[in-house]
Amino acid sequence: MKNTILLNSRPEGKPQESDFKFVNQEVGTPSNNEILIESKYVSVDPYLRGRMSDAKSYVPPFKLNEPITSGIVAEVLQSENSYFKKGDFVTGNLPWKKQQVVNPENLQKVDPEKAPLSTYLGILGLTGLTAYLGLTEIGKPKKGETLVVSGAAGAVGSVVGQIGKILGLHVVGVAGSDEKVEMLTSKFGFDKGINYKTTDNMAKAIADACPNGVDVYFDNVGGEISDGVLVNINKFARIAICGAIAVYNKTSIPKALAVQPFLVKNSALMQGFIVSNYQDKFGEASKQLAQWLQEDKLVYEETMVKGFENIPQAFLDLFEGKNKGKMVVQV
Amino acid sequence: MKNTILLNSRPEGKPQESDFKFVNQEVGTPSNNEILIESKYVSVDPYLRGRMSDAKSYVPPFKLNEPITSGIVAEVLQSENSYFKKGDFVTGNLPWKKQQVVNPENLQKVDPEKAPLSTYLGILGLTGLTAYLGLTEIGKPKKGETLVVSGAAGAVGSVVGQIGKILGLHVVGVAGSDEKVEMLTSKFGFDKGINYKTTDNMAKAIADACPNGVDVYFDNVGGEISDGVLVNINKFARIAICGAIAVYNKTSIPKALAVQPFLVKNSALMQGFIVSNYQDKFGEASKQLAQWLQEDKLVYEETMVKGFENIPQAFLDLFEGKNKGKMVVQV
C-alpha cells in the first residue's frame, strides 16, 4: 500500500503526474509526546508550485525524493501526548501521507462541531486569513471605494470579494468561465464579474465595470489581467499581490506592461505578501472570519476530490482552473 | 522682447524645441498685496514631460498656449505686500516668465546668505525633499542594508545615495557615462557605480555590486535597469518609484519584466510617489537637509545653463542625460 507522495522531479514549466511518486513508508508508533494521525483532508494550493522549483523564494523548496507538504486536517488515532486525545482532529502543515507519527507542537486542534472539517483548510484556515489580511493590511479598503479581484472564483478570491462587500465597496471579480462569473454575483455577492477568456480588451472591460476607477486590486494571477487593471487605477491605489498563477508555470518570467509609470503617476502601491507575514494578526482575523461565517455574511465554495491517490491530479487541475473555491482532497 | 514661454504643442514621444513658443506678454504693475518679481533661476525637471501630455496624471496637464510652470527663484522688484520687500528673494512654482506680477501667497522667502540661491531649487528645494522623503518614507532604510539608486548622478539620485551613506547603507548607483559613474564614488561617496550604457547584463552587474542583495531601490528611470534590479531584491525589499524617465518619451508604455512574481516571492513593496504626498513632513525634512549641508555631509552638483532663451533646450537635454546633478537655468 503506497501511503506517501514524494517530489519525484522538479517541473519544467507545467507540473505533470510524473513529478510525483507514490511510495510506501513505515509509519511507526508514537512515543514521547508524539501522536499517530490519519489524514482526512488535504489542501492543494497554487503556491506549492513555487516550492517544487529550487529557485530562491520565501519558503525553502521541497527536496527531491521527500514528501510534499501542505495544509492537512487529520484525526488522532493514538496519542502519547496529554493535550491531544484519540478522536481529536488537528490541522497543520504536514507531509502528504495517509498516516504518520508526529510531534504535534505545530498542530492546532479543530472542532468538527463548529464547522465542517474541510473549512479549516479554507475559509477558517490559511485561505481565509490570506484573503482577510492581504485585503485589510495592504488593500486598506474604505467604504465606497472600488475593489477588483483576479482569480475571483478561487479559494482566496471568493473570500476577498465577499469581505469587500461586507466593508461596503464596489466589487468586481475576474474569473475564467461564464459559470464562475455567474457564481461571483449570484453566490458571492460581487457587483460585477468579467470572464477574461471571452474578453478581448481587459482594460476596457475593467473600465466599464469600474466607472469610478480602481482603488484596491487583490491580484491572484498577474499577466494580462493585471495589465488591464493597472491602466484603470486611481490615485493612491493599493495593489496586493497574493499570487501570480498566470506565470507560475512559465519557464521564464514573461514580459508585461511596465508598471512604474502607472505607479508613479498615481502614487500607487503594489505589495507582495504571504500570509505568515501577518502572523501576529491571525487571532483577531480568525475571530472576525468565524463571526462573519456564523452570521451568514460569508459563504464558501469547495471543490472536493476523493482519494489519496488523486492528490497530484487535484493539484494539477488548479492550473486548468478546474476548481471553484477551495480545492480539497478527501483522503 | 519675448518674455514668456508657452506650451505650443503636446509632444508625441520626445519633446522638441517646436513644442515651446516664445511670446511677449504684458507684465503689469502690482496692487492689493501683489508683488512684481524677476526670475533669477529656473528649474527644469523630467516630471514636466508628464504635464506636457494631456493624459490623466497626478497633476493637471499644462494648457496649450499657456506658460509652462516650474520651480523658480525670483527677486522682488516692487511690492504692495507688507511681508515681501524689494530686494527679497522668493521661490515657488511659477510660470516661465522673465518678470511677472503675482499674488505671493504660495511663495516662500529664501536667504542668499545661507546658501546659493540655486540650491533652493535643488538640494534645499523639492529635489532634496524628494530624495529624503522618498527614501525615508518608502525605502525605510536600515543601517547595513543595501540601497540601489538609478539615475544616480541626477539631481535627486545623487542626494539619495548620499543620504544612504549617512544612514550607514551599502550604496550602489547606476548612471549613463563613465564620468558620471566616477563622480558617484569620488564626489558623492557611493560604494559602487555602474555605467548602464556599457553593461551588457544589468542583473549580473547589480548582483556583483550587491553581494547581499538589494533591500531598497530608489528608482528614477524604470526600464531595463529596473528589470536588472528586480531579480536581485531581498525579502521585504522596498522600491520607491520616483520617476520613469526611461519611458516618459515613449508613445506607448513598453513591456518590461513582469514584477508580480518577484514582489510576491519576496513580500516586496513597490510604491510610486510625488513629494507633495508628504507635505506634512517638509519642515522636518528641510531642517535635516540644511543641517547635513552645513555639516558638509551632503554635497551637490549643478549643471547651470545661462539665458532665459535656453530654458527649452536645457529641458530637452535632461532626456539626453546631459546634466550632472540638478539642471538649473540662470535667467
Contacts between the chains, C-beta under 8 A, distances in Angstrom:
chain1	res1	chain2	res2	distance
A	50	B	265	6.7
A	55	B	265	7.9
A	56	B	265	7.6
A	57	B	265	4.6
A	58	B	235	6.4
A	58	B	265	5.6
A	58	B	266	6.8
A	58	B	267	6.2
A	219	B	260	6.6
A	222	B	258	6.0
A	222	B	260	3.8
A	222	B	261	6.8
A	223	B	258	7.3
A	226	B	260	6.4
A	235	B	58	6.3
A	241	B	260	5.1
A	241	B	263	4.9
A	241	B	264	4.7
A	242	B	264	7.0
A	243	B	264	6.2
A	244	B	258	7.3
A	244	B	260	4.4
A	244	B	261	4.7
A	244	B	264	5.7
A	247	B	258	6.0
A	247	B	260	7.2
A	247	B	261	5.4
A	248	B	261	7.9
A	253	B	257	5.7
A	253	B	258	5.5
A	253	B	261	5.7
A	253	B	262	7.8
A	254	B	258	5.6
A	255	B	255	3.9
A	255	B	256	6.4
A	255	B	257	6.5
A	255	B	258	6.8
A	256	B	255	6.5
A	256	B	256	6.8
A	256	B	257	7.6
A	256	B	258	3.9
A	256	B	259	7.5
A	256	B	260	7.7
A	257	B	253	5.7
A	257	B	255	6.6
A	257	B	256	7.6
A	258	B	222	6.0
A	258	B	223	7.3
A	258	B	244	7.4
A	258	B	247	6.0
A	258	B	253	5.5
A	258	B	254	5.6
A	258	B	255	6.8
A	258	B	256	3.9
A	259	B	256	7.5
A	259	B	259	5.5
A	259	B	270	7.2
A	260	B	219	6.6
A	260	B	222	3.9
A	260	B	226	6.4
A	260	B	241	5.1
A	260	B	244	4.4
A	260	B	247	7.2
A	260	B	256	7.7
A	260	B	272	7.2
A	261	B	222	6.8
A	261	B	244	4.7
A	261	B	247	5.4
A	261	B	248	7.9
A	261	B	253	5.8
A	262	B	253	7.8
A	262	B	272	7.6
A	263	B	241	5.0
A	263	B	270	6.3
A	263	B	271	6.7
A	263	B	272	3.4
A	264	B	241	4.7
A	264	B	242	7.0
A	264	B	243	6.2
A	264	B	244	5.7
A	264	B	272	3.7
A	264	B	273	7.4
A	264	B	274	7.6
A	265	B	50	6.6
A	265	B	55	7.8
A	265	B	56	7.6
A	265	B	57	4.6
A	265	B	58	5.6
A	265	B	272	7.0
A	266	B	58	6.7
A	266	B	272	6.4
A	267	B	58	6.2
A	267	B	271	7.7
A	267	B	272	5.4
A	267	B	273	5.2
A	267	B	274	6.0
A	267	B	277	5.5
A	268	B	271	7.3
A	268	B	272	5.5
A	269	B	269	6.8
A	269	B	270	7.3
A	269	B	271	4.4
A	269	B	272	7.7
A	270	B	259	7.2
A	270	B	263	6.3
A	270	B	269	7.4
A	270	B	270	4.6
A	270	B	271	7.3
A	271	B	263	6.7
A	271	B	267	7.7
A	271	B	268	7.3
A	271	B	269	4.4
A	271	B	270	7.3
A	271	B	271	7.9
A	272	B	260	7.2
A	272	B	262	7.6
A	272	B	263	3.4
A	272	B	264	3.7
A	272	B	265	7.0
A	272	B	266	6.4
A	272	B	267	5.3
A	272	B	268	5.4
A	272	B	269	7.7
A	273	B	264	7.4
A	273	B	267	5.2
A	274	B	264	7.6
A	274	B	267	6.0
A	277	B	267	5.5
